[in-house]
Amino acid sequence: MGQRKGRPRTGIKPNTSIRVDLDILHQARIAAVTQKKTLGRWLEEAIMEKIEREQGRKEG
């Protein structure tokens, strides 16, 4: 294998900025707190659920 290029791994996941409607963000924040999760974790789970749901539609 060749040498790695770029920045070394730090173990820290990268942050990503997205634009989202503030009302929807507020609802997501409330849902996350209610489930005792971070907003990021809640969003990750919501995204994965949507991906799985849409893949199920394509297969079915």
C-alpha positions in Angstrom: 0.0 0.0 0.0 1.1 3.5 -0.7 1.6 6.1 2.0 -1.5 7.8 3.4 -2.1 11.4 2.3 -3.9 14.1 4.0 -4.6 14.7 7.7 -3.9 11.9 10.2 -6.9 10.2 11.9 -7.7 11.7 15.2 -10.6 9.5 16.2 -12.9 12.5 16.1 -15.8 12.4 13.6 -16.0 15.3 11.2 -18.7 18.0 11.7 -21.0 18.8 8.8 -23.1 22.0 8.4 -26.5 21.7 6.8 -29.3 24.2 6.2 -32.6 23.2 7.8 -35.8 24.9 8.6 -35.6 26.2 12.2 -39.1 24.9 13.2 -38.1 21.4 12.0 -34.8 21.7 13.9 -36.6 22.7 17.0 -39.0 19.7 16.7 -36.0 17.4 16.2 -34.2 18.8 19.2 -37.3 18.2 21.4 -37.6 14.7 20.1 -33.9 14.0 20.9 -34.1 15.4 24.4 -37.3 13.4 25.1 -35.4 10.2 24.0 -32.3 11.3 26.0 -30.2 11.4 22.9 -28.0 14.0 21.4 -29.4 15.9 18.4 -26.6 14.4 16.3 -27.4 10.9 17.3 -31.1 11.4 16.8 -30.5 12.8 13.3 -28.2 9.8 12.4 -30.9 7.4 13.5 -33.6 9.3 11.6 -31.5 9.3 8.4 -30.7 5.6 8.7 -34.4 4.8 9.2 -35.3 6.8 6.1 -32.6 5.1 4.0 -33.8 1.6 5.1 -37.4 2.5 4.5 -36.7 3.7 0.9 -34.5 0.7 0.2 -37.4 -1.5 1.3 -39.7 0.2 -1.2 -37.3 -0.4 -4.0 -36.9 -4.1 -3.1 -40.6 -4.7 -2.4 
